[in-house]
Amino acid sequence: MTGVGSHAEQDRPNVLLIMADQWRGDCLSAAGHPSVRTPFLDRLGSHGARFDRAYSATPTCIPARASLMTGLRPVHHGRVGYLDGVPWDYPVTLPGEFTSHGYQTQGVGKMHFFPERSQLGFQNVILHSPTGIVRQARQQGKDPDRVDDYLPWLRSQLGRDASFVDHGIDSNSWVARPWDKPEHTHPTNFVAGQAATFLRRRDPRKPFFLFASFNAPHPPYDPPRWALEQYLDIDRPDPPVGDWADLFTPYAKPDDPTSFVGKISRDQLRRAMAGYYGHITHVDQQINYLLEELDQHDLRQNTIVCFLADHGEMLGDHHLFRKGYPYEGSARIPMLLSGPGVAAGIVNDAAVVELGDVMPTLLELAGLPIPAGIDGLSFAPQARGEDAGFREVLHGEHTLFGQSLQWLTDGREKYVWFSGTGREQLFDLSRDPHEVADLSTDPARQDRLQRWRSRLIAQLSGREEGFTDGTRLIPGRTVHPVLSQLR
């Protein structure tokens, strides 16, 4: 390792990694979304590279972040579904690699590690924990301040009785209402403000790795009033509904606004979308504030900036909500990259990248070695505009509704297998990007279906669940959100 404070370290680029929670891959105006407006992220993308085929291989908060932080596939980091309370004991991590090579490292916002104060290689973390984690701490008799730094900060702003859950919106529902406190106290502003404070207080002799992690646009849908109201009356297309949507009808809970499945009224859906899109526009502006802070401190030219999300949100597509699904609304994410070593104006719609690829990409762009044993692939060559090969197929999975939803995609087609029932789906993403038509029963597609089935058998061979004997897929096997190495 180069000595701390050396000229070599000072010449290395800084890294700003920005994560949003539950941000759909199509929700950038530069990507052609008909409603949402993201002018500042659009500008960031125009100065660098936008990857239109980016995915979360396990599309919920905890397993997705494990992929980002370890560079490992879900089968190797052990989280193939959502489960709180499982310790994060990974010897090699993204922030840890930067720390070990002389970077000053700081995490701000939503981490979703366990125990909650785990640093995971960061030198320091400032937490904005989701509403559910704060509520869970209270139920377990813990001091919420042990798991969250935003709440005590909010009390310092508004008085000792201040709370961010007293407006009554659930942290996983489609109900929306405006933020009921001064805008500067919104959690989105808190994350941007704390990240900006780090830029002012950092050690100027070292390069930095800063992770700014926003909870929005994840529910509760409580953006500032101006942000929500601008989307209430705009024209928008109805969500797509596939010819297969009744597959999930048995899981519908029509009286539960946190349900994963269900038809809601047009008015309710319009308001939910306004809350979701309002969050996105608010985050877009706070990201611009953070980028302007880089300019203010003369750091922008030597800072790699990466923007991404942990997963998406179904938002009524196919009468589905939330995440964990293999479909584009849930699994596809935005991915923008700019800064030293990144060519400007690249829109890559060929390379199928995922969260596990971010570690090797950022390390390569920073001129640091990529640790042995990680699964992720660096897409730095593609960001430089090089015509380099990449993975042919991405494997994703997530436990949901008592089974594992397994999927494969090459960015042009997608194959889905339900481990509980053995049901298959096949989508032509090139012609049907909203996955309306399931082609799995089309006689003309059976050869392609078998080819995808064989690929999944190869991916699942040797798995502890017994999903395959090497020649066929076996439905009905017991599944668990974490594999035995974590239990």
C-alpha positions in Angstrom: 0.0 0.0 0.0 1.3 3.5 -0.8 2.0 5.6 2.3 -0.8 7.8 3.5 -0.5 11.3 2.2 1.8 10.4 -0.6 1.7 12.2 -4.0 0.4 9.0 -5.6 -2.6 9.0 -3.4 -3.3 12.7 -3.8 -3.3 12.1 -7.6 -5.9 9.4 -7.5 -9.5 10.3 -8.3 -12.1 10.8 -5.7 -15.2 8.6 -5.9 -18.8 9.7 -5.2 -21.2 6.8 -5.3 -24.9 7.9 -5.1 -27.6 5.3 -4.5 -31.4 5.8 -4.5 -33.7 3.2 -3.1 -36.4 1.7 -5.3 -35.8 3.8 -8.4 -37.0 2.2 -11.6 -34.6 1.9 -14.5 -36.9 3.7 -16.9 -37.4 6.7 -14.6 -35.0 9.1 -16.2 -36.3 11.7 -18.6 -33.2 11.1 -20.8 -34.2 7.5 -21.1 -37.6 8.6 -22.6 -39.9 8.4 -19.6 -43.2 10.1 -20.6 -43.8 11.8 -17.2 -40.9 12.0 -14.8 -38.3 14.8 -15.1 -34.7 14.4 -14.0 -32.8 17.3 -15.6 -29.7 17.1 -13.4 -29.2 13.4 -13.7 -29.8 13.8 -17.4 -26.9 16.3 -17.5 -24.7 14.0 -15.5 -25.4 11.2 -17.9 -24.6 13.4 -20.9 -21.2 14.1 -19.4 -20.4 10.4 -19.1 -22.0 7.0 -19.7 -25.5 5.7 -19.2 -26.0 2.0 -19.1 -29.6 1.1 -20.2 -29.4 -2.6 -19.4 -28.5 -2.4 -15.7 -30.1 -4.8 -13.3 -30.4 -5.7 -9.6 -29.9 -9.5 -9.5 -31.8 -9.8 -6.2 -34.1 -6.8 -6.3 -34.8 -5.9 -2.7 -32.8 -3.6 -0.3 -30.7 -6.1 1.7 -29.5 -8.6 -0.9 -29.0 -5.9 -3.6 -26.8 -3.9 -1.2 -24.8 -7.1 -0.4 -24.1 -7.5 -4.1 -23.0 -3.8 -4.4 -20.8 -4.0 -1.3 -19.1 -7.4 -1.9 -18.9 -7.7 -5.7 -20.4 -11.2 -5.3 -23.3 -13.0 -6.9 -26.2 -13.8 -4.5 -25.3 -17.5 -4.3 -21.9 -16.5 -3.0 -22.8 -13.7 -0.6 -25.7 -15.9 0.6 -28.6 -13.5 0.4 -31.2 -14.7 -2.2 -34.2 -12.9 -0.6 -35.0 -10.3 2.0 -34.3 -11.1 5.7 -33.4 -8.6 8.4 -31.2 -9.4 11.3 -28.5 -11.5 9.6 -25.0 -10.2 10.3 -22.8 -8.8 7.6 -19.5 -10.5 8.0 -17.8 -10.1 4.7 -14.0 -9.8 4.7 -13.7 -8.0 1.4 -16.0 -5.0 0.7 -16.1 -2.0 -1.6 -15.5 0.7 1.1 -12.9 -1.6 2.7 -10.9 -1.7 -0.5 -10.8 2.0 -0.8 -9.9 2.4 2.9 -7.1 -0.1 2.7 -5.6 1.9 -0.2 -5.4 5.2 1.7 -8.8 6.7 0.8 -10.9 8.6 3.4 -14.2 6.7 3.4 -17.6 7.9 4.5 -21.1 6.4 4.2 -24.2 8.6 4.6 -27.8 7.6 4.6 -29.5 4.2 4.2 -27.0 1.4 4.7 -29.3 -1.5 5.7 -26.4 -3.5 7.2 -26.6 -5.6 10.4 -25.8 -4.8 13.1 -26.9 -1.4 12.1 -23.7 0.3 13.2 -21.5 -2.0 11.2 -19.0 0.1 9.2 -18.3 -2.6 6.6 -15.0 -1.0 5.8 -16.1 2.6 6.0 -14.1 4.8 8.4 -17.4 6.4 9.4 -21.1 6.1 8.8 -24.0 8.5 9.4 -27.3 6.6 9.2 -30.7 7.5 8.0 -32.4 4.2 8.8 -35.7 3.4 7.1 -38.9 3.9 9.1 -39.3 0.1 9.6 -35.9 -0.3 11.2 -36.6 2.6 13.6 -40.0 1.1 14.5 -38.5 -2.3 14.9 -35.9 -0.9 17.3 -38.7 0.6 19.4 -40.6 -2.7 19.5 -37.4 -4.5 20.7 -36.9 -2.0 23.4 -33.8 -0.4 21.8 -33.1 3.2 21.8 -33.9 4.3 18.1 -30.9 6.6 18.2 -28.7 3.5 18.2 -29.8 2.7 14.7 -30.5 6.1 13.2 -28.7 9.5 13.2 -31.5 11.4 11.3 -34.0 11.2 14.2 -31.8 12.9 16.8 -30.8 15.5 14.1 -34.5 16.1 13.4 -35.1 16.7 17.1 -32.3 19.2 17.1 -34.1 21.1 14.4 -37.7 20.9 15.5 -37.7 20.0 19.2 -37.4 16.9 21.4 -40.8 15.5 20.4 -40.1 15.6 16.7 -40.7 12.4 14.7 -40.6 11.5 11.0 -43.3 8.8 11.3 -46.1 10.9 12.8 -47.7 11.7 9.5 -49.0 8.1 9.5 -47.8 6.8 6.1 -46.5 3.3 6.0 -43.0 2.7 4.8 -44.1 0.2 2.1 -47.5 1.5 1.0 -48.8 3.2 -2.1 -50.4 6.0 0.0 -49.0 9.5 -0.7 -49.1 12.9 1.0 -46.8 15.9 1.1 -44.0 16.2 3.6 -45.5 17.9 6.7 -42.4 19.7 8.1 -40.0 22.3 6.7 -38.4 21.1 3.6 -34.8 21.3 4.9 -35.7 18.6 7.5 -36.7 16.1 4.8 -34.6 12.9 4.9 -33.5 13.5 1.3 -32.1 16.9 2.3 -30.5 15.4 5.4 -28.5 12.8 3.3 -27.4 15.5 0.8 -26.5 17.9 3.6 -24.5 15.4 5.6 -22.6 14.3 2.4 -21.9 18.0 1.6 -20.6 18.5 5.2 -18.2 15.6 4.6 -16.8 17.3 1.5 -16.1 20.4 3.6 -14.5 18.6 6.5 -12.6 15.9 4.7 -8.8 15.5 5.0 -7.6 17.4 1.9 -4.4 15.2 1.8 -6.3 12.1 0.9 -8.6 11.1 -1.9 -12.1 10.2 -0.7 -14.7 7.5 -1.3 -18.2 8.9 -0.4 -21.3 6.8 -0.5 -24.5 9.0 -0.4 -27.5 6.7 0.0 -31.0 8.1 -0.3 -34.1 6.3 1.1 -36.3 7.9 -1.6 -38.2 7.2 -3.8 -38.9 4.2 -1.6 -42.1 4.8 0.4 -43.4 6.5 2.4 -44.4 8.7 -0.6 -43.9 12.0 1.2 -42.0 14.3 -1.0 -42.3 18.1 -0.5 -45.6 19.5 -1.6 -44.2 21.2 -4.7 -42.7 18.0 -5.9 -45.8 15.9 -5.5 -48.3 18.4 -6.8 -46.5 18.9 -10.2 -47.3 15.3 -11.1 -50.9 15.1 -10.0 -52.5 16.3 -13.2 -50.1 15.3 -15.9 -51.1 12.9 -18.6 -49.5 9.5 -18.3 -50.1 6.1 -19.9 -51.9 3.4 -18.0 -49.5 0.8 -16.5 -48.9 -2.2 -18.7 -50.9 -5.4 -17.8 -49.6 -8.6 -19.1 -51.6 -11.5 -20.5 -50.2 -13.4 -17.5 -51.1 -11.0 -14.7 -53.6 -13.3 -13.1 -50.7 -15.5 -12.0 -50.4 -13.3 -8.9 -54.1 -12.8 -8.1 -54.0 -15.4 -5.3 -51.6 -13.1 -3.4 -53.7 -10.0 -3.7 -54.9 -8.2 -0.5 -57.3 -5.6 -1.7 -57.7 -3.9 1.7 -54.0 -3.6 2.4 -52.1 -0.6 0.9 -48.8 -2.4 1.5 -49.9 -5.5 -0.6 -47.5 -6.7 -3.3 -50.5 -7.5 -5.5 -53.8 -5.8 -6.2 -55.9 -3.5 -8.4 -56.3 0.0 -7.0 -58.5 2.9 -8.4 -57.1 5.1 -11.1 -57.2 8.1 -8.7 -55.2 6.2 -6.0 -52.7 5.1 -8.6 -52.3 8.6 -10.0 -51.6 9.9 -6.5 -49.1 7.1 -5.7 -47.3 7.9 -9.0 -47.2 11.6 -8.1 -45.6 10.7 -4.7 -43.1 8.4 -6.4 -42.2 10.8 -9.2 -42.1 13.7 -6.8 -39.5 11.9 -4.7 -37.5 11.3 -7.8 -37.5 15.0 -8.8 -36.6 16.0 -5.3 -33.7 13.6 -5.1 -32.6 14.8 -8.6 -32.3 18.4 -7.2 -30.5 17.3 -4.1 -28.0 15.4 -6.1 -27.4 18.5 -8.1 -26.8 20.4 -4.8 -24.2 17.8 -3.9 -22.6 18.0 -7.4 -22.4 21.8 -7.1 -20.6 21.3 -3.7 -18.0 19.3 -5.6 -17.6 22.3 -8.0 -17.4 24.7 -5.0 -14.5 22.7 -3.6 -12.8 22.4 -7.0 -13.3 18.6 -6.8 -15.5 17.8 -9.8 -12.8 17.3 -12.4 -11.1 14.7 -10.4 -14.1 12.9 -9.0 -15.7 9.7 -10.4 -19.5 10.0 -9.9 -21.7 6.9 -10.1 -25.5 7.0 -9.7 -27.5 3.9 -9.3 -30.4 2.2 -7.4 -30.7 -0.9 -5.4 -33.8 -2.1 -7.3 -36.9 -0.7 -8.9 -40.7 -0.6 -8.0 -43.5 -2.3 -9.9 -45.8 0.8 -9.4 -48.9 -0.9 -10.6 -47.4 -2.7 -13.6 -49.3 -5.9 -14.1 -51.3 -5.0 -10.9 -48.1 -5.5 -8.9 -46.4 -3.3 -6.4 -43.1 -3.1 -4.5 -40.1 -5.2 -5.6 -38.6 -8.7 -5.5 -40.0 -9.6 -8.9 -38.0 -10.6 -12.0 -39.8 -8.0 -14.2 -38.3 -4.8 -15.6 -40.1 -2.5 -13.2 -38.6 -4.3 -10.2 -35.2 -5.6 -11.5 -34.0 -2.9 -13.9 -32.2 0.0 -12.4 -30.6 3.3 -13.6 -26.8 3.3 -13.9 -24.8 6.5 -14.7 -21.1 7.0 -14.6 -19.0 10.1 -15.2 -15.6 11.5 -14.3 -11.9 10.8 -15.1 -11.5 7.9 -17.5 -15.1 7.9 -18.6 -16.0 9.0 -22.1 -18.8 11.5 -22.6 -22.1 10.9 -24.3 -22.1 7.1 -24.2 -25.5 5.3 -24.1 -24.7 1.6 -23.8 -27.8 -0.6 -24.4 -25.8 -3.8 -25.0 -23.8 -4.5 -21.8 -26.0 -6.2 -19.2 -24.4 -4.8 -16.0 -25.5 -5.4 -12.4 -24.7 -4.1 -8.9 -21.9 -6.7 -8.3 -20.0 -5.1 -11.2 -19.7 -1.7 -9.5 -16.9 -2.7 -7.2 -14.4 -3.8 -9.9 -15.5 -0.9 -12.1 -14.8 1.8 -9.6 -11.6 0.2 -8.4 -10.3 0.0 -12.0 -11.2 3.6 -12.7 -9.4 4.7 -9.5 -6.3 2.7 -10.5 -6.6 0.3 -7.7 -6.3 -3.5 -7.8 -9.4 -5.7 -8.1 -9.4 -8.3 -5.3 -9.3 -11.9 -6.2 -12.4 -14.0 -5.7 -15.2 -11.5 -6.6 -17.7 -12.3 -9.2 -18.4 -8.8 -10.6 -17.1 -7.7 -14.0 -15.6 -4.3 -14.6 -17.5 -2.2 -17.1 -14.9 0.5 -17.2 -13.8 -0.5 -20.7 -17.4 0.1 -21.9 -17.5 3.4 -20.0 -14.3 4.4 -21.9 -16.1 3.7 -25.2 -14.1 0.6 -25.9 -15.7 -2.2 -27.9 -15.0 -4.9 -25.3 -16.9 -8.1 -24.7 -19.0 -8.5 -21.6 -21.2 -11.2 -20.0 -23.7 -12.9 -22.3 -26.4 -13.6 -19.7 -27.3 -12.3 -16.2 -28.8 -14.6 -13.6 -31.2 -13.2 -11.1 -33.4 -14.6 -8.3 -35.5 -13.7 -5.3 -37.6 -15.6 -2.8 -41.2 -14.3 -2.9 -44.6 -15.8 -2.0 -42.9 -19.0 -0.6 -40.9 -19.8 -3.7 -37.9 -18.6 -5.7 -38.5 -16.5 -8.8 -35.5 -17.3 -11.0 -34.6 -15.4 -14.1 -32.1 -15.0 -16.9 -31.7 -12.1 -19.4 -29.3 -11.1 -22.1 -31.0 -7.7 -22.4 -33.0 -8.8 -25.4 -35.0 -11.7 -24.0 -35.9 -12.8 -20.5 -36.7 -16.2 -19.1 -38.4 -16.7 -15.8 -38.9 -19.9 -13.8 -41.2 -20.2 -10.7 -39.6 -22.7 -8.3 -42.8 -23.4 -6.5 -45.0 -24.4 -9.5 -42.5 -24.9 -12.3 -44.3 -22.2 -14.4 -42.1 -20.6 -17.1 -42.3 -17.3 -18.9 -40.4 -15.9 -21.9 -40.4 -12.3 -23.0 -39.0 -10.6 -26.1 -37.7 -7.4 -24.5 -36.6 -5.9 -27.8 -40.2 -5.9 -29.1 -42.1 -6.0 -25.8 -40.1 -4.0 -23.2 -43.1 -3.9 -20.8 -43.3 -7.7 -20.8 -47.0 -7.8 -21.8 -46.8 -11.0 -23.9 -45.6 -14.3 -22.4 -44.2 -16.3 -25.3 -43.5 -19.5 -23.3 -46.3 -21.4 -24.9 -45.6 -20.2 -28.5 -44.8 -23.3 -30.5 -42.3 -21.2 -32.6 -40.4 -20.4 -29.4 -39.9 -23.8 -27.9 -36.3 -24.2 -29.1 -35.4 -20.9 -27.5 -37.3 -21.8 -24.3 -35.3 -25.0 -24.0 -32.1 -23.1 -24.6 -32.9 -20.7 -21.7 -34.0 -23.7 -19.5 -30.6 -25.3 -20.1 -28.8 -22.2 -19.2 -30.7 -22.0 -15.9 -30.0 -25.6 -15.1 -26.3 -24.8 -15.5 -26.6 -21.8 -13.2 -28.5 -23.8 -10.5 -26.5 -27.0 -10.6 -25.1 -27.9 -7.2 -27.3 -25.5 -5.3 -28.3 -26.5 -1.8 -32.1 -26.1 -2.6 -31.9 -29.0 -5.1 -33.5 -26.9 -7.9 -32.0 -29.3 -10.5 -30.5 -32.7 -10.9 -28.4 -31.4 -13.8 -30.8 -32.4 -16.5 -34.1 -30.9 -15.5 -35.6 -28.2 -13.3 -37.3 -29.6 -10.1 -40.1 -27.4 -8.7 -41.5 -27.6 -5.2 -38.2 -27.4 -3.3 -38.0 -25.6 0.0 -36.5 -22.1 -0.2 -35.1 -19.7 2.3 -34.1 -16.0 1.9 -30.6 -16.7 3.1 -28.4 -19.7 2.2 -27.0 -22.0 4.8 -23.6 -20.2 4.9 -25.4 -17.4 6.7 -27.7 -19.4 8.9 
